[in-house]
Amino acid sequence: MQITTRAYTPEDFERCRWIEQGAVKANHYFADVIDYYRTTAGELAVACVDGQPVGMGKLTVLYDGSAWLELLRVHPDFQRKGVGRAIYRRYFEQIEQLGCPAARMYTGVRNVASAGLAECFGLRRGPEFHSMSAPTPDKTHPTGLHRIEAAQAIERLPELTQQTGGFLSINHTFCQLNEQTLRGFAAAGWLWAEGETLLVAGARFQPRKALYIAAALGQTERALDHARHLAAVGGAQKLTFHFAPDQQELRELCAANGFEDDPSDDVVMEWIRP
Ligand SMILES: CC(C)(COP(=O)(O)OP(=O)(O)OC[C@H]1O[C@@H](n2cnc3c(N)ncnc32)[C@H](O)[C@@H]1OP(=O)(O)O)[C@@H](O)C(=O)NCCC(=O)NCCS
């Protein structure tokens, strides 16, 4: 059995959908992100057995130059045969070429296969995250929060770090909280504030599926109201908020505002260039 890797080509589309549908029960997003991925730095690679794609993985260069490893899927008929390892080898070739200072991925805290494979390549378990979701209400109202520039959020880095555990999650892309990330988020239009109230919220892809809240400081309920309004205006079905698991007060406030716990916590795994 010969395993090879190469860059994705449009002819691989149906085969990649087959890989995704076999590998994961829910959360199918390949078809929705394929055009978006063409606009991002970093390759979508396929791994082939005897010339046919059986696995795929995307590397995305985030705002701070770090590598985000995503959409890693191996069709169940070909798992545990070294296909995942082949994709990781290709990831690390790119990490070297691009000079990424770090590489990260996330997985469910109970995903032994994904974490085990990542550990083979020197990624270590980092912080864990809890998330809560709520349906978007029909009726919302503007809250007075307005878009802000990065500098205003950079001033609040210590508070943001405490709430978020050091990562801002949009679409389960956990971006390390630093000045470059906040500049990228400002450019994406994901930073909102009024007075002491600050909201970080947006969608990297599939905007109609969910609006992601990455942080809410100050008058938290007002920030949540603004997120609901953004979700309603943008046509998102639900809101999802990731935060550090020790944020008990935030958890209670979310529960009081109609948010429910998501089934699994997530863990970020990371490799830092020595
Ligand atoms: C995670 C996944 C990509 C692994 O791909 P794979 O091709 O089966 O992995 P490999 O055969 O290259 O495994 C390499 C190593 O990873 C670890 N590993 C892989 N699967 C494992 C499992 N089920 N249990 C424990 N360790 C596992 C082992 O250390 C393995 O080495 P070994 O076989 O010599 O013991 C695959 O299981 C998959 O697609 N899962 C569903 C989607 C998913 O969870 N994606 C991860 C992002 S959330």
The ligand as an SDF file (V2000), in Angstrom:
LIG
                    3D

 48 50  0  0  0  0  0  0  0  0999 V2000
   -7.6600   11.2740   13.7720 C   0  0  0  0  0  0  0  0  0  0  0  0
   -7.4620   10.6020   12.4150 C   0  0  0  0  0  0  0  0  0  0  0  0
   -7.2310   11.6780   11.3740 C   0  0  0  0  0  0  0  0  0  0  0  0
   -6.2120    9.6910   12.4980 C   0  0  0  0  0  0  0  0  0  0  0  0
   -5.8840    9.2560   11.1870 O   0  0  0  0  0  0  0  0  0  0  0  0
   -5.2320    7.8250   10.8970 P   0  0  0  0  0  0  0  0  0  0  0  0
   -4.8660    7.7530    9.4630 O   0  0  0  0  0  0  0  0  0  0  0  0
   -6.0970    6.7440   11.4130 O   0  0  0  0  0  0  0  0  0  0  0  0
   -3.9080    7.8900   11.7970 O   0  0  0  0  0  0  0  0  0  0  0  0
   -2.5580    7.0490   11.6050 P   0  0  0  0  0  0  0  0  0  0  0  0
   -2.8670    5.6630   11.1200 O   0  0  0  0  0  0  0  0  0  0  0  0
   -1.5750    7.8160   10.7990 O   0  0  0  0  0  0  0  0  0  0  0  0
   -2.0810    6.9630   13.1290 O   0  0  0  0  0  0  0  0  0  0  0  0
   -0.8530    7.5150   13.5850 C   0  0  0  0  0  0  0  0  0  0  0  0
   -0.7870    7.4160   15.1030 C   0  0  0  0  0  0  0  0  0  0  0  0
   -1.8350    8.2020   15.6920 O   0  0  0  0  0  0  0  0  0  0  0  0
   -2.3130    7.5470   16.8810 C   0  0  0  0  0  0  0  0  0  0  0  0
   -3.6760    7.0470   16.6700 N   0  0  0  0  0  0  0  0  0  0  0  0
   -4.3830    7.0620   15.5310 C   0  0  0  0  0  0  0  0  0  0  0  0
   -5.6150    6.5440   15.7200 N   0  0  0  0  0  0  0  0  0  0  0  0
   -5.6850    6.1810   17.0090 C   0  0  0  0  0  0  0  0  0  0  0  0
   -6.7050    5.6070   17.8230 C   0  0  0  0  0  0  0  0  0  0  0  0
   -7.8920    5.2910   17.3150 N   0  0  0  0  0  0  0  0  0  0  0  0
   -6.4360    5.4100   19.1350 N   0  0  0  0  0  0  0  0  0  0  0  0
   -5.2460    5.7420   19.6630 C   0  0  0  0  0  0  0  0  0  0  0  0
   -4.2190    6.2870   18.9350 N   0  0  0  0  0  0  0  0  0  0  0  0
   -4.4630    6.5240   17.6270 C   0  0  0  0  0  0  0  0  0  0  0  0
   -1.3830    6.3590   17.0930 C   0  0  0  0  0  0  0  0  0  0  0  0
   -0.2630    6.8050   17.8290 O   0  0  0  0  0  0  0  0  0  0  0  0
   -0.9920    6.0320   15.6590 C   0  0  0  0  0  0  0  0  0  0  0  0
    0.2100    5.2980   15.5720 O   0  0  0  0  0  0  0  0  0  0  0  0
    0.1590    3.6750   15.5640 P   0  0  0  0  0  0  0  0  0  0  0  0
   -0.9150    3.2720   14.5950 O   0  0  0  0  0  0  0  0  0  0  0  0
    1.5420    3.3220   15.1430 O   0  0  0  0  0  0  0  0  0  0  0  0
   -0.1790    3.2800   16.9740 O   0  0  0  0  0  0  0  0  0  0  0  0
   -8.6680    9.7020   12.0430 C   0  0  0  0  0  0  0  0  0  0  0  0
   -8.9190    8.8220   13.1170 O   0  0  0  0  0  0  0  0  0  0  0  0
   -9.9350   10.4710   11.7220 C   0  0  0  0  0  0  0  0  0  0  0  0
  -10.1500   10.9230   10.6030 O   0  0  0  0  0  0  0  0  0  0  0  0
  -10.8160   10.6090   12.7380 N   0  0  0  0  0  0  0  0  0  0  0  0
  -12.1060   11.2640   12.5520 C   0  0  0  0  0  0  0  0  0  0  0  0
  -11.9680   12.7790   12.3720 C   0  0  0  0  0  0  0  0  0  0  0  0
  -11.1840   13.4410   13.4800 C   0  0  0  0  0  0  0  0  0  0  0  0
  -11.3020   13.1040   14.6550 O   0  0  0  0  0  0  0  0  0  0  0  0
  -10.3440   14.4240   13.0790 N   0  0  0  0  0  0  0  0  0  0  0  0
   -9.4890   15.1470   14.0070 C   0  0  0  0  0  0  0  0  0  0  0  0
   -9.8090   16.5740   14.1300 C   0  0  0  0  0  0  0  0  0  0  0  0
  -11.1050   16.9280   15.3030 S   0  0  0  0  0  0  0  0  0  0  0  0
  1  2  1  0
  2  3  1  0
  2  4  1  0
  2 36  1  0
  4  5  1  0
  5  6  1  0
  6  7  2  0
  6  8  1  0
  6  9  1  0
  9 10  1  0
 10 11  2  0
 10 12  1  0
 10 13  1  0
 13 14  1  0
 14 15  1  0
 15 16  1  0
 15 30  1  0
 16 17  1  0
 17 18  1  0
 17 28  1  0
 18 19  1  0
 18 27  1  0
 19 20  2  0
 20 21  1  0
 21 22  1  0
 21 27  2  0
 22 23  1  0
 22 24  2  0
 24 25  1  0
 25 26  2  0
 26 27  1  0
 28 29  1  0
 28 30  1  0
 30 31  1  0
 31 32  1  0
 32 33  2  0
 32 34  1  0
 32 35  1  0
 36 37  1  0
 36 38  1  0
 38 39  2  0
 38 40  1  0
 40 41  1  0
 41 42  1  0
 42 43  1  0
 43 44  2  0
 43 45  1  0
 45 46  1  0
 46 47  1  0
 47 48  1  0
M  END
$$$$
